[in-house]
Amino acid sequence: MLQKAVTEFSSLPGIGQKTALRLVLFLLRQDKDKVERFAQTISEMKQNIKHCAVCHNISDTDICPICSDTRRDATTVCVVENVQDVMAIENTQQYNGLYHVLGGVISPMDGIGPNDIEINSLAERVEKGGIKEVILALSSTMEGDTTNFYIYRKLAKYNVRLSVIARGISVGGELEYTDEVTLGRSIINRQPFDGRQ
């Protein structure tokens, strides 16, 4: 039973066998009620957290708190790869627009094409009108740049300004690991995107 628990914990990202064993042993030292609350919380999270019907961020409601906040700038949409990127940008407190979470980037080597991520729903949002600027805030990787270019071509027919975050972020760097000051400055100093970056 112990090994089964260690195996389950070590299947989580960033958790190796030693850390998994420490977590299991920690839980065994806790009282039964605390462990049951922990398990119940995980179960409820899995049942109740879903993707926002508008931006694909995570939420416990159909429309996430960001999309439903009327104080935010609904004319600007920041396109990110994943939910962690939304959290990282929100932590900078430098952006007050909306988001669009792609759920990945185009990666032919991994078998991920444009139809496997939320690019078409982004185009649908832009086509409905009201959006004046789309900020491309994808990681500075080959896959991120490929996805930026694809989005640029997909949205070129619409009357919308395309910009890309400033490249204070290192090439090959993951957005979620960038410090808040650098990420905040890159949002403020974003550049127009013409498909040649």
C-alpha positions in Angstrom: 0.0 0.0 0.0 2.9 2.4 0.9 4.6 1.8 -2.5 1.3 2.4 -4.3 0.9 5.8 -2.6 4.5 6.7 -3.4 4.0 5.7 -7.1 0.9 7.9 -7.3 2.6 10.9 -5.8 5.7 10.5 -8.0 3.5 10.7 -11.1 2.9 14.4 -10.3 5.2 16.8 -12.1 8.4 17.7 -10.2 7.8 15.0 -7.6 10.5 12.2 -7.6 10.5 9.0 -5.6 12.2 10.6 -2.5 9.8 13.5 -2.3 6.9 11.3 -2.9 8.0 9.1 0.0 8.4 12.1 2.3 4.8 13.3 1.4 3.3 9.9 2.0 5.1 9.6 5.4 4.0 13.1 6.3 0.4 12.2 5.5 0.7 9.0 7.6 1.7 11.1 10.6 -1.4 13.4 10.3 -4.7 12.7 12.0 -7.4 10.9 10.0 -9.7 14.0 9.7 -6.9 16.1 8.2 -6.0 13.5 5.6 -9.7 13.0 4.7 -10.2 16.8 4.2 -7.2 16.8 2.0 -8.5 13.9 -0.1 -12.0 15.5 -0.2 -10.5 18.8 -1.4 -8.7 17.2 -4.3 -11.8 15.2 -5.2 -14.0 18.4 -5.2 -11.4 20.3 -7.1 -11.4 17.7 -9.9 -15.3 17.7 -10.0 -15.9 21.4 -9.8 -13.0 23.1 -11.7 -13.7 23.5 -15.4 -12.5 25.7 -18.3 -14.0 29.1 -18.9 -16.4 29.0 -21.8 -14.9 32.3 -23.1 -11.1 32.3 -22.5 -10.4 28.6 -21.4 -8.9 29.7 -18.1 -9.8 27.5 -15.2 -12.8 28.4 -13.0 -15.4 27.0 -10.8 -18.0 28.8 -12.8 -18.9 28.7 -16.5 -17.4 32.1 -17.1 -14.2 32.8 -15.1 -13.9 35.8 -12.7 -11.6 37.6 -15.1 -14.0 37.4 -18.1 -16.9 38.4 -16.0 -15.2 41.4 -14.4 -16.7 44.5 -16.1 -13.8 46.7 -14.7 -11.3 44.9 -17.0 -10.5 46.2 -20.5 -12.5 43.9 -22.8 -10.9 45.5 -25.9 -7.6 43.8 -25.2 -6.9 40.1 -25.2 -3.6 38.5 -24.1 -3.0 35.1 -25.7 -1.1 32.7 -23.5 -0.1 29.1 -23.7 -1.5 27.8 -20.4 -3.2 28.7 -17.1 0.1 29.2 -15.3 0.9 32.0 -17.7 -2.4 33.8 -16.8 -1.4 33.5 -13.1 2.1 34.8 -13.8 0.9 37.8 -15.7 -1.8 38.5 -13.1 0.9 38.5 -10.4 2.6 41.4 -12.2 -0.4 43.7 -11.7 0.5 45.4 -15.0 -2.3 44.1 -17.2 -6.0 44.8 -16.9 -7.4 43.2 -20.1 -8.8 39.7 -20.8 -7.0 36.5 -21.7 -7.2 33.6 -24.2 -5.6 30.4 -23.1 -4.5 28.2 -26.0 -3.9 25.1 -24.0 -0.5 24.6 -25.8 1.5 25.7 -28.8 1.9 24.3 -32.3 4.5 21.6 -32.1 4.6 19.3 -35.2 7.3 17.2 -33.5 4.8 16.4 -30.8 1.9 16.0 -33.2 0.2 19.2 -32.0 -1.3 21.2 -34.9 -3.4 24.4 -35.0 -6.6 22.5 -34.6 -5.4 20.9 -31.4 -5.2 24.2 -29.5 -7.7 27.0 -29.0 -6.7 29.2 -32.1 -10.1 28.8 -33.9 -12.0 30.0 -30.8 -9.6 33.0 -30.6 -10.5 33.9 -34.2 -14.2 33.5 -33.3 -13.8 36.0 -30.4 -12.1 38.5 -32.6 -14.7 38.1 -35.4 -17.5 38.9 -33.0 -16.0 42.4 -32.7 -15.1 44.6 -29.7 -11.5 43.4 -29.5 -9.0 46.1 -30.6 -5.7 44.5 -29.6 -4.4 40.9 -29.3 -1.2 40.6 -27.3 0.8 37.5 -28.2 2.4 36.4 -24.9 3.8 33.0 -25.8 7.1 31.6 -24.6 10.2 32.5 -26.6 10.6 29.1 -28.1 10.5 27.9 -31.7 7.0 26.5 -31.0 5.9 29.7 -29.4 7.2 31.7 -32.4 5.5 29.3 -34.8 2.2 29.7 -33.0 2.6 33.5 -33.0 3.1 33.5 -36.8 0.1 31.2 -37.3 -2.1 33.4 -35.2 -0.8 36.5 -37.1 -1.8 35.0 -40.4 -5.2 33.8 -39.0 -6.1 37.2 -37.6 -4.6 39.3 -40.5 -8.0 39.8 -42.1 -9.6 41.4 -39.0 -9.2 45.0 -38.0 -7.3 44.3 -34.8 -3.9 45.4 -33.6 -1.5 42.5 -33.0 1.4 43.0 -30.6 4.0 40.7 -29.0 5.4 41.1 -25.5 8.8 42.7 -25.3 11.7 40.2 -25.3 13.2 40.8 -21.9 12.3 37.2 -21.6 15.2 34.9 -22.6 14.9 33.0 -25.8 13.8 29.4 -25.0 12.5 30.6 -21.6 9.2 29.5 -20.2 6.8 32.4 -19.3 5.7 30.9 -16.0 9.3 30.9 -14.7 10.0 34.5 -15.6 10.2 36.9 -12.6 7.3 39.3 -12.1 9.2 42.5 -12.8 10.6 41.3 -16.2 7.2 39.8 -17.2 5.4 43.1 -16.2 7.9 45.2 -18.2 7.5 42.9 -21.2 3.7 43.4 -21.1 4.0 47.2 -20.8 6.7 47.4 -23.5 5.0 45.1 -26.0 5.7 45.6 -29.7 3.5 45.6 -32.8 3.6 42.1 -34.4 4.0 42.0 -38.2 4.8 38.3 -38.6 8.5 38.8 -39.0 9.7 38.5 -35.4 
